[in-house]
């Protein structure tokens, strides 16, 4: 397991964090930065991936900004109460399989949810992300990644205590908004993002073969 850096950004603007990712990707490609995991909550924002129908799946953004980015996938929403993780990793020999990388992200989130008492999280055939409930009826986490010269960026969004009403402004990943759920809703109790952060970082470390160590001063 290789040592890597963990940076907790707290609540941070989406555009600024996106630029930070791009800077880290370039630095990682040059060998000037280590593998890095960014953990963050964003103020309300809707992002569009590369899917052809992403913009058409914005129903009524209202006062929520809409940002088009280079990640894979459709439209999604980020906001307070949602834990977002961006792994900026140089994939080495034996790791250069993006489908496996996606499955590793899903596995880390399923393990994290089990850690907070939600053992029923699973995958759903043909739908990237993490689902929960009978027949995987509800979506609790979304994934959309990008990769340049085998350095990954963008990442995953786990609904911990998210205000799910904001998903009503879009068709999240092409689904009806009612499909979305959160860990707090499923558990029937309040679960805090701060409690989930160390769990997710540890589980991502397991599935991605890194030991994420909190950066000094982060």
Buried (B, 14 or more C-beta within 10 A) or exposed (E): EEEBBBBBBEEBBBEEBBEBBBEBBBBBBEEEBBBBBBBBBBEBBBBBBBBEEBEEBBEEBEEBEBEEBBBBBBBBBBBBBBBBBBBBBBBEEEBEEBEEBBBBBBBBBBBBBBBBEBEBBBBBEEBBBBBBBEEBEBBBBBBBBBBEEBBBBBBBBBBBBBBBEBBBBBBBBBBEBEBBBBBBBBEEEEBBBEBBBBBBBBBBBBBBBBBBBBEEEE
